[in-house]
Structure formats: structure tokens, C-alpha cells
Amino acid sequence: LNCCIDLDVAKETGITFSTFACLARCQGLDVHAVHGSDSTVEEFRQVVKQTCSHQKIPTSFLVISYTRKVLGQTGTGHFSPIGAYDEASDNVLILDTARFKYGPHWVPLELVFDALLPEDPDTGKSRGYVVLSFDGKNDVISKPDSFRSC
């Protein structure tokens, strides 16, 4: 893990959005990182649909870097994977990585997108979302019109 940031520094200060993407690349993953300010809610919705599509063996996963306060939670910046999407309600299932604090919870997609937009005081940039792929190709980028909902 020391390829992008010293492990002791990460433990002390946490990591930024760009450092998260760097660490994923160091682990051999294909990474497509998008700052919230460089996206739209509709683009985010399409990425959510693609990464939550029904697949026997998933090829990509979506992780969000968001501001907890926008969701009415305590804390500031946080990373969590998106586990599912309900198209009827337009809600996403956040699989919170701090389960002792918040278990998995459904949140309106537009509110999640709003939580990607606040500026990280450490970088001066918005937070965002990262599509991680493990098969050498990123389906969201290569097939933008093949979205399915789960």
C-alpha cells in the first residue's frame, strides 16, 4: 500500500480521492475516477445502473467518495461501495465501510450525487466516484449505451 502514500500517514490523516484511485491502480485494478464537479446526476445514474447490472460475474464495482454531512450523518469525507440500485425509487444501497456507525442504507441517488459535490478542504476539489474493474477493461467506458438496472 505504500505506493501512493505512506501507510502511517494514511492511518493518521486518511486518504484523498486521488490517493484512493492511485492505491487501486497499484493493486492492478483498472480505475475510472470522476470528480463530482466534472459529472452530472444523469451521468452518475448511468454509471450506477451499469455497475449494478445483473451479471453472473461482476466485472466492475462503484465506490463513492462523499461528504457524510449532506446525508445527515456525522463525520466528513468517507468512501463506501454502492451495492445496488432500485430504479423504481431511484435509490442506491450504500454499503457503509464503517458498519459500527451506519449499516447498509438506501439513499436517493440525487442526494448521493449532491454528497459528491462539496469541496474536500485538503485538495480544493470535489469528491466523486470511482469505477474499479479487475478484468483489464472498464465496461462503463467501453459500452456507455449498454446500461441495465438491477
N, C-alpha and C positions, 0 to 999 in steps of 0.2 A: 504493500500500500504506500510505501514511501516514494513512489514515482512522481507524485504531483505535490505532495505536502508531507512534511514530517509528521509521523503518527502522533507524537507528543503534542505538536501544535494543533492537530485536528482534535485531539481529546480536549484540549484546553479551550479552543476558540470555535470549534465547529468547522464546517466547510461551506464554501460558496457554491453557487450554481455551476460556475465554470469548473471549479475543482471537482465537483461530483462527476461532471462529464469527463474530465481528464482521468479520474480514477477508473471509470467504466472502460474507457479506451485502453488503459493499462492492463485491464483484465481480459483483453481480447474481444470486447464487445464492439459492435457497430453502434455508433451513437449519433442521434439526430437531436440536437438541443435547440430549443426555440425560446427566446425570452418572451414573456407575455406581451410586452410592449411591441414586439415585432410580429404579432399574430392578431387574429380576430376571434371572436367567440365561435363563429361558424367554422373556421379552420380548426380550432381546438376540438369542436364537436366531431368533425370528420376524423380526426386523429383518434379520438376516444372510440368512435364506432369501429374503426379499423382494428385497433389493438384489442378491443373486446369482442371481436368477431368469433363465431364458433369455429374452432379449429381442433382437430384431434391432437396435434402437437403445436402449441403456440410458438410462433417464430419471433414475436416482438412483445414487449411489455412497456407500459407507460408509467413513468414516475413523475410526480409533480413536486415542484419546489414552491411553497406557498407561504403566505402570511396568515398565521392562525387567527389573529385578531379579526380579520374580515369574516371568518366563520363563527365569530362569537366565542372563541376558545382562548385559553390563557397561553402565553408564550408568544414567540415571534416567528422567525423563519423555521420551516420544517420541510422534510422530504417524506413522501409516502407514495406507494404504488396505488394505481387505480385498478380495482379488482373486477368491476362490472359496470355496465351501463344499462339503464332501463329507459328505453326510448319513449314509452308511453308517458312517463313522468318527467323525462329529461333530467334524471338524477344519475349521479355516479356514486359508486361504492368506494370510499377511501379506506384502504387497509392500513390504518394508522400504525406506524412502526413503534410508537410508544403506547403499547396496548394497556399498560398500567394506568395511563392517563385517559385515553379515549380508545374504545374498541372500534371495530369496523363500523362505519356510519355512512348513511346515504345523504348526499348533499346535492342541491340543484346545480346543474352543470354551469349555469351562468354565474352563480355565486362562487363556484370553484375558480372559474376564469377570472373573476374580479380579484380573487385572492392571489393570482399570479402577477398582478399588475403593480402593487406597491414596490417602491424602490428599496433595494437592500442597502442599508447605510454603509456597509463595508465595501460595496462595489460601485454604488451610484447607478446601478442598472436594476431593471425589474427582475423578479424571479421568473419561473417559466416551467416548461415541461420537457421531458427527455424521453425519446423512444429508444429503447435498448433492444438490439437484435443479436442473436447468437449464431445465426447461420450464414453470416457473411453478406447478407443483403437486408435492406430495410424496406419491408413491404409497403409502408406508408409512403415512402418517397417513390418507389418504383411503380406502384399501382394506385395512384391517387383516386381513380374513379371506381375502385373495386370495394367500396366500403360496405360493411354489413353490420347490423346491430345485433346485440346479444340479448 
